[in-house]
Amino acid sequence: MEEEAGIKEVINGHEEKNVKEEIFTKVVRAGKRTYFFDVKATRKDDYYLTITESKKRLGKEGKVFYEKHKIFLYKEDFEKFTEGLKDAVEYIDNGKDVLTAPEPSSDAETRDEKSTLTTEEFTNVEFEDLGKK
């Protein structure tokens, strides 16, 4: 993974800290959670997205802290991520129990092999098959 672009900041006259440069930020407040959608750049100026979920928590001794969960999403994954998110939201909204298999990447592949998988079939993993070649 490439390192993130940023600005070097001098602290205490000699230490350097990489301050991440954010190109774009969108904050979404949703109940007890806050989501941050941050567009950042790699050293090669390729953009990527970080999605951060932040929840305010009360720790021991009554001190407030923020629990954060972060996802890094790169340009090459946007389409598949968006499709997966759309499918998951649609499933929740409509209660559908059917997932569509991905389309073959080229027309040369057989189109007849498109199938519909139920959630049960999709998650059925046979560990005995892992050792076979």
C-alpha positions as CSV (number, residue, x, y, z in Angstrom):
1,M,0.0,0.0,0.0
2,E,1.3,3.4,-0.9
3,E,1.9,6.0,1.8
4,E,-0.5,8.9,2.1
5,A,0.4,12.3,0.9
6,G,0.7,15.0,3.5
7,I,2.4,18.0,4.9
8,K,5.4,17.7,7.2
9,E,5.0,19.7,10.3
10,V,7.8,20.7,12.7
11,I,6.9,20.0,16.3
12,N,9.1,21.2,19.2
13,G,11.7,22.5,16.7
14,H,13.0,19.1,15.6
15,E,10.3,16.3,15.3
16,E,8.4,15.8,12.1
17,K,4.9,14.6,11.9
18,N,3.1,13.7,8.7
19,V,-0.1,15.7,8.6
20,K,-2.6,14.1,6.2
21,E,-3.9,16.4,3.6
22,E,-7.6,16.1,3.1
23,I,-8.8,17.0,-0.4
24,F,-12.5,16.9,0.5
25,T,-14.5,16.1,3.7
26,K,-18.2,15.4,4.2
27,V,-19.6,15.0,7.7
28,V,-22.8,13.1,8.3
29,R,-24.4,13.1,11.7
30,A,-26.7,10.2,12.2
31,G,-28.1,9.7,15.7
32,K,-25.4,8.7,18.1
33,R,-22.9,8.2,15.3
34,T,-21.0,10.6,13.1
35,Y,-19.6,9.5,9.7
36,F,-16.7,11.2,8.0
37,F,-16.1,10.8,4.3
38,D,-12.6,12.0,3.6
39,V,-11.0,12.2,0.2
40,K,-7.2,12.0,0.5
41,A,-4.3,11.6,-1.9
42,T,-1.4,9.2,-2.2
43,R,2.1,10.5,-2.9
44,K,1.4,9.8,-6.6
45,D,-1.8,12.0,-6.3
46,D,-4.2,9.1,-6.7
47,Y,-7.3,9.8,-4.7
48,Y,-8.9,7.4,-2.2
49,L,-11.6,7.6,0.3
50,T,-11.6,7.0,4.0
51,I,-14.9,6.4,5.8
52,T,-14.8,6.8,9.5
53,E,-17.5,6.0,12.0
54,S,-17.1,7.9,15.2
55,K,-19.2,7.1,18.4
56,K,-19.0,9.1,21.6
57,R,-18.5,6.7,24.5
58,L,-18.2,7.1,28.3
59,G,-15.1,5.4,29.6
60,K,-14.0,4.3,33.0
61,E,-13.8,7.1,35.5
62,G,-16.5,9.0,33.5
63,K,-14.1,10.3,30.8
64,V,-15.6,10.8,27.4
65,F,-13.7,9.3,24.4
66,Y,-14.5,8.6,20.8
67,E,-14.5,5.1,19.4
68,K,-13.5,5.1,15.7
69,H,-13.7,2.6,12.9
70,K,-12.2,3.3,9.6
71,I,-12.4,1.9,6.1
72,F,-9.9,2.8,3.3
73,L,-11.5,2.6,-0.1
74,Y,-9.4,2.9,-3.3
75,K,-10.6,4.0,-6.8
76,E,-10.2,0.5,-8.3
77,D,-12.7,-0.8,-5.7
78,F,-15.4,2.0,-5.9
79,E,-17.7,0.2,-8.4
80,K,-17.7,-3.2,-6.6
81,F,-18.0,-1.5,-3.1
82,T,-20.9,0.7,-4.3
83,E,-22.6,-2.3,-5.9
84,G,-22.2,-4.3,-2.7
85,L,-23.5,-1.5,-0.5
86,K,-26.5,-1.0,-2.8
87,D,-27.3,-4.7,-2.6
88,A,-27.0,-4.7,1.2
89,V,-29.2,-1.6,1.6
90,E,-31.8,-3.0,-0.9
91,Y,-31.8,-6.3,1.1
92,I,-32.5,-4.4,4.3
93,D,-35.1,-2.2,2.7
94,N,-37.0,-4.9,0.8
95,G,-36.2,-8.0,2.8
96,K,-34.9,-9.8,-0.3
97,D,-33.2,-13.1,0.4
98,V,-31.6,-13.5,-3.0
99,L,-28.1,-12.4,-4.2
100,T,-27.3,-12.2,-7.9
101,A,-24.0,-13.8,-9.0
102,P,-21.5,-11.4,-10.6
103,E,-21.6,-11.2,-14.4
104,P,-18.7,-12.7,-16.3
105,S,-16.0,-10.3,-17.2
106,S,-16.0,-11.1,-20.9
107,D,-18.6,-12.1,-23.5
108,A,-16.5,-15.2,-24.3
109,E,-17.4,-16.7,-21.0
110,T,-20.6,-18.6,-21.0
111,R,-23.6,-16.4,-20.2
112,D,-25.8,-19.4,-19.3
113,E,-23.8,-19.9,-16.1
114,K,-25.4,-16.8,-14.5
115,S,-27.3,-18.0,-11.5
116,T,-29.1,-16.7,-8.5
117,L,-27.8,-17.7,-5.1
118,T,-29.7,-17.7,-1.8
119,T,-27.9,-16.3,1.2
120,E,-27.7,-19.9,2.6
121,E,-25.9,-21.2,-0.6
122,F,-23.6,-18.2,-0.8
123,T,-22.3,-18.7,2.8
124,N,-21.9,-22.5,2.5
125,V,-18.2,-23.1,2.7
126,E,-16.8,-26.6,2.4
127,F,-13.4,-26.7,4.3
128,E,-12.7,-30.2,3.1
129,D,-12.2,-28.8,-0.5
130,L,-9.3,-26.5,0.6
131,G,-6.7,-29.2,0.5
132,K,-7.7,-30.6,-3.0
133,K,-6.0,-29.4,-6.2
